[in-house]
Amino acid sequence: MLQSKKQQLTGRQKAAIFLVTLGPEVASDIFKHLRDDEIETLTFEMARLEKVSPDEKEAVLIEFNEMMMAQDFITSGGIDYAREVLERALGTQKAIDIINRLTSSLQVRPFDFIRRTDPAHLLNFIQNEHPQTIALILCYLEPAKAALILSSLPHQIQADVAKRIAQMERVSPDVLREVERVLERKLSTLASEDYTSAGGIDAVVEVLNLVDRGTEKTIIEALEEEDPELAEEIKKRMFVFEDIVLLDDRAIQKVMREVDNTDLAKALKSVDTEVQDKIFKNMSKRAANLLREDMDFMGPVRLKDVEDAQQKIVNIIRKLEDAGEIVVARAGEDELVV
């Protein structure tokens, strides 16, 4: 009777029983990680629940534990490994049922096997692929790893790959399967047949914000020649060192407290007077004079060292913005009202 009743429960009902079983404190912590519509749906299901028997609670908890075990096995060794372990523990039919439920309810991201690969090995693996293939792969990597690989690609294809990431919108499962088939003999399982979002301008901006300053400039300059509109749209969403003039005085002063003076002196070596004046204006006369002396005293500086120093300061600005300590008014955004 219990098995029949359990089979009739929907996924939402099982989730509601699971949350009720965990108690309000744990359930509220879980809600913090859900979307508003998911919270609304689950709250509705919890409100509709009648009396839940101990056997029903136990059955739902056992199912949850089985699903988590299977997910751990898939993460560590793939679908086939998970099925083999579960078969030994629970029997063939039970293992198949768990795997089927898991893959029908969870999306397995494409190129999972690549995301666990060392970036240096991955670079050797993909650098001779077509730029479209490289762009597709980078879309599914963590931004930091994608930035490292993009920086290491041959200069003549960096901008092409960045452009393809920006212009990529949706990729069909068939295309993903074909690319995976070429890159790995054993296909990663694609659970969903729905088209999956990949790329776009936000994706390329996130990557470019993490690459080194030289790579960033190379890509942007190449895009400005090839596709000025796209380059302008990307620049609107990025923050480069020269954009420090967009910060208000209070924000610049907060940034200056975090910046090493040697880095600041190097960073100002190659910028125009507008940027320099903005910085000097937000320093005491004595500090500004000392900074000018440091700039003169250090003499010629390698461009790479200047760019590295600028990137350090940009990273500080991004960190302060993420923490909500300063506000960056980017081009094209509404003006701020105090």
N, C-alpha and C positions, 0 to 999 in steps of 0.2 A: 504493500500500500504506500509505504514511504517512497519507494523508488518511483512509483507512478506519479505521486504528487510532486516529487523533485523534478521529474522530467517536464512537468507542465509549467514550472517556474520560468519566467523570462530572465534574461540577463540582468535587467534593471531590478527585478524583484530579488534576485540573488544578491545583487550589490546592496540593496536596501537592508536585507537580512544581515548581511555581513557587517554593515556599519552599525546596525542596532546591537549586534552581538559584541562589537568592539567597545561600545559605550560612547557617551557624548563627548568626552575629552579627546579620545583618539579620533573619533569621527570628525570633530571640528578641525583637527590638525590636517586631516586628509582633505577636507573641503578647501583649505587654503591653496591647494595645488590644482584645483579644478576650475573650469570655466563657469561663468554665471549660469549658463543654460544647463550645464551638467548638474550643478548644485540644485537648481530648481527642479529638474527631473527627479533626482534622487530624493529630495525632500518630499516631493509629491508621493513617490513610491513608499517612503517610510511612513508617511501619514496614512496611506491606504492599508498598510499591513494590519492584519488582525493578529490574534495571539499566535506567536511562533513557538512551536514545540522545541524542546531540547534536541530531539532527533533531527529536526530540520536545520537547526543552528549547526549541529555537528556535521551534517552532510555538506552544508555550504562551506564550512571551514576546511573540511577535508578536500573538497574540490578546489578551493583557493590554494591550499598547500600543494596540491598536485600540479596546478597550473604554474605556480612559482618555481617548483622543482624543474618542470619542463623548460621554463624560460631560462633558468640558470644553465641547464644542460645545453640549450640551443646557443646561448651566448658563449659558452666555453668551447663547444665543439661542433655546433651546427645541428641541423634537423636530424640527420641520420644518426649522429652520436646520441642525441636526446632520445630518439626512438629506441635505439639499442639498449640504453641504460634502463629506460622505463619498461621495456619488454622483460628484462631480467627481473625487475623488481615487482612489476604488477601484472605481467602477462601481456601477450600480443594484442588482444582486442582492446584491453584497457589502455595500453600505450597509444594505439592508433586513435582511440576516442579522444584522449587528452591532447595529442598533437593536432588533431583536426579542429578541436575547439579553440586551441590556442591560435593557430594560424588563421582561423576565420574571424577571430576577434581582435587580433593585434596586427598592425602593419609592420612587416619586416623591411627595414630601410634597405634600399639597393646599395650595393658595393660595401656590405658590412665587412667582408673579408679584407677589403682594401683599407678601411678605417683603422684596422688593427695592425697595419703594416708600417714599419719604420719609414719616415718621410724620405730618407736618402735612398732606400731601396725602391720606394714607390716612384721617385723621380726617374730612376733608371728604367723602371718598368713602363712608364707612360710617355717619356719625353719624345719618343719617335712616333707616337700616335698622332692622328689627325687633330688639329686644334679643337674641333667640335667635340671629339671624344674626351680630350683633356678637360675642356670646359665642363662637360657633363659630370665627369668624375669629381672635379673640384667643388661643384655645387653640393655634393653629398658628403664632403669632408667637413671637419670642424674648421672654422675660419682661420684659426692660428696655423693649422697644418696646411690648409689651402694657400695661405699667404706665403709660407715658407717654400712651398713647391713653385708657386708663381714667380717668386723672386729668383729661383734657381733655373728657370726655363731659359732657353736661348732668347736673347733680347729681341730677335726678329719676330718671335711669335707671342711675346708677352701681351702686347696690346691686342693682338687678334684674339687670344684666349679671353682676355678681360672683356672685350666687346661681346664675344659670344655668350659669356656668363650674363652680362647685362641684358642681352636681347632674348635670353632663354626664358620661356614662360612655363609651358607644360610639356611633359615628355610622356609618350605612351608607354605602357608596360612592355609592349613588344620590342620597342627600341632599347629599353633598359635591359631586357633579357638578352637581346642580341649582343649588346656591348659586354655584358657580364659573361656571356658564353665565350666570346673571343678572349677576354682577359683571364678567365679562370675556367678550367675544364668542368668542374662541378658547379652548377648554377646555384646561386643563393636563391632561396625560396622567396617568391613575391606573393605575399598573402592577398593583396587587393588588386583587383582589375581596374580600380578607379585611376584616372589620370592623376599624376602626382606633381605638385608644384615644385619647380626647381629654378634656381637662378633669379634673374631680374636685377634691376639697378641696385636695390638694397643689398643684394648678395655680393655684388662686385664692390660696393662701397665698404662693406664690412671687411672684405678681404684686403682691399687697398689701404684701409686704415691700419692694417697690421703689417704690411710689407715695409721694407726700408725706404727711406726718403728717395734714394736714387731710382729704385724700381718704380716708385709711385710717379715721379716726374717723367720717366721714360714713357710709361704707359699713357699718362694723361696727354703729354705732348704728341704722341703718335695718334691718339684718338682725336685730338684737336684738328689734326690734318685730315684724318680719314672720315670722321663723323663729328663735326663741331657741335651739333645739337646734343648728341649723346654725351660728349665730353663735358658740356656745360651743365647738363642735368646731373652728372656724376659729381662734378665739382660743387654744385649747390648743396649736396648732401654730405660732403666731406669737410674736414677741418684741416687746413695746412698751416704751416708756421706763419705765413704772411697774413692769415686771417686773424691774428692776434689783435689787429686794429679794430676788429668787430667787438672786442670785449669792452665793457665799461671800465672806468678807472678802478673801481673797487675790486672787480674780478682780476684785473691785471696785477694789482697790489697783492692779492691773495696768491696768485700764481708765482710772483717774484719771491715770495717767502719760501716757496718749495724748490726753487731753481738754484742750482749750483752756479756761482758767479763765473767760473771758467767756461761752463757750457753756454751761459748767456753771452759772454764775450765772443765766443766762436760763432754762435748762432746769428749774431748781428753783423758778422763780417760781410755777408753777401746780399743783404737786404737793402731796400731803398730807404731814403731818409724818412719817409712817412712812418715806417715801422720803427726805426730807431727813435724818432722823436716821441712816438707813443710810449715807448718804454722809458726813455729818459724823463718824460713828463711825470711819470708815476714813481720817481725815485727822488730822494733828497738831492740837493745840489752836490753835496760831497760824494754821495754814492754814485751819482751820474758821472762826475769827473773821474772817479776811480775806475769806473767801468770803461770810459773812453781811454784812459791811460793803459788799462789792461789790453784793450783792443789794439792800440798802437804798439805796445811793447811786444806782443806775441808775433807781430809781423805776418808774413804770408802763412796761410793755413790751407791744408789740403781740402779740396771740395768735399771729399767724403767725410772728413772730420766735422766740417761745418754742418753737413746734412745730418750726421749722427747726433750732433748737439741739438739741432732744431727738432729732430724726431723725439728726443728725450723730453723737450719742453712741451711738444704737442701731446705726448703721452700723459704728462702731468695735467695738462688742460682737460684732456678727455677723462682722466680719473676724477678730477674735481667736478666735472660736469655730471658724470655718472653718479657721484655721491650727492648731487644736488647742492653743492657748495657755490657753484657759479652757473650762470646761464649764458650760453653761446647763441647769439642772434645771427643765424646763418642767412645767406642771401636768399631772397624769395620768401622768407618767413614774415609773419606779421610782426609789427613793432611791439616792443614791450611797454606796458603802462605801469608806472610805479604808483 
